[in-house]
Amino acid sequence: DTEVTQTPKHLVMGMTNKKSLKCEQHMGHRAMYWYKQKAKKPPELMFVYSYEKLSINESVPSRFSPECPNSSLLNLHLHALQPEDSALYLCASSQVKTSGNTGELFFGEGSRLTVL
Amino acid sequence: GQQLNQSPQSMFIQEGEDVSMNCTSSSIFNTWLWYKQEPGEGPVLLIALYKAGELTSNGRLTAQFGITRKDSFLNISASIPSDVGIYFCAGQLTSRGGSNYKLTFGKGTLLTVNP
């Protein structure tokens, strides 16, 4: 199984809603990531979890709240978002070797978020 | 911070033509990676390069890690319609005792192949 599965594929929410994006991988990868991607732009790193602990937060606003319940799951909780937060949210995972992270990311298909 | 200059921004080619794109950086990287993203999909890793001067092939794709560690190129030979997509280069710098989870992405090359 070499897939990263993201749900939902599409999400429309109002600025007062609370919703969550979910990500799952069963490759035994111990690093998991959330990226944000605007149309025709490269992915922008938001958060990194390493061994289920938050390793990197790229100064993301608190209306985005990540959670890593176990080594296979990664969630992104959304609350009080703004229209400019509309984007493709990508989850990724990677293997962590003794020499460090490989940089070889496996991405999910993404969750397309629209904030009205 | 580190920045990657990826060129060209876009390419329109005929099926069967060869394609070349490259990335340059003002600073060195330990790893260069090339990803392809098709519409409605997440990026998919094509080739990873770990040593300066390394030349690696994956089918019709060939990529090289520049000797100076500041550049990389990707060639696609005999293009086919399914090669369409956005190609991103990415660099990773591994530092002692530091996090190496961050990739620096180029802005992408949009490839269109006319059948």
Chai-1 contact restraints between the chains, C-beta under 6 A:
chainA,res_idxA,chainB,res_idxB,connection_type,confidence,min_distance_angstrom,max_distance_angstrom,comment,restraint_id
A,P42,B,F88,contact,1.0,0.0,6.0,A-B,restraint_1
A,P42,B,F105,contact,1.0,0.0,6.0,A-B,restraint_2
A,P42,B,K107,contact,1.0,0.0,6.0,A-B,restraint_3
A,P42,B,G108,contact,1.0,0.0,6.0,A-B,restraint_4
A,V48,B,Y101,contact,1.0,0.0,6.0,A-B,restraint_5
A,I56,B,Y101,contact,1.0,0.0,6.0,A-B,restraint_6
A,L90,B,G42,contact,1.0,0.0,6.0,A-B,restraint_7
A,G100,B,T94,contact,1.0,0.0,6.0,A-B,restraint_8
A,G100,B,N100,contact,1.0,0.0,6.0,A-B,restraint_9
A,N101,B,N100,contact,1.0,0.0,6.0,A-B,restraint_10
A,N101,B,Y101,contact,1.0,0.0,6.0,A-B,restraint_11
A,G103,B,T31,contact,1.0,0.0,6.0,A-B,restraint_12
A,G103,B,L33,contact,1.0,0.0,6.0,A-B,restraint_13
A,G103,B,Q92,contact,1.0,0.0,6.0,A-B,restraint_14
A,G103,B,L103,contact,1.0,0.0,6.0,A-B,restraint_15
A,E104,B,L45,contact,1.0,0.0,6.0,A-B,restraint_16
A,E104,B,A48,contact,1.0,0.0,6.0,A-B,restraint_17
A,F107,B,G42,contact,1.0,0.0,6.0,A-B,restraint_18
A,F107,B,P43,contact,1.0,0.0,6.0,A-B,restraint_19
A,G108,B,G42,contact,1.0,0.0,6.0,A-B,restraint_20
A,E109,B,E41,contact,1.0,0.0,6.0,A-B,restraint_21
A,E109,B,G42,contact,1.0,0.0,6.0,A-B,restraint_22
A,G110,B,G42,contact,1.0,0.0,6.0,A-B,restraint_23
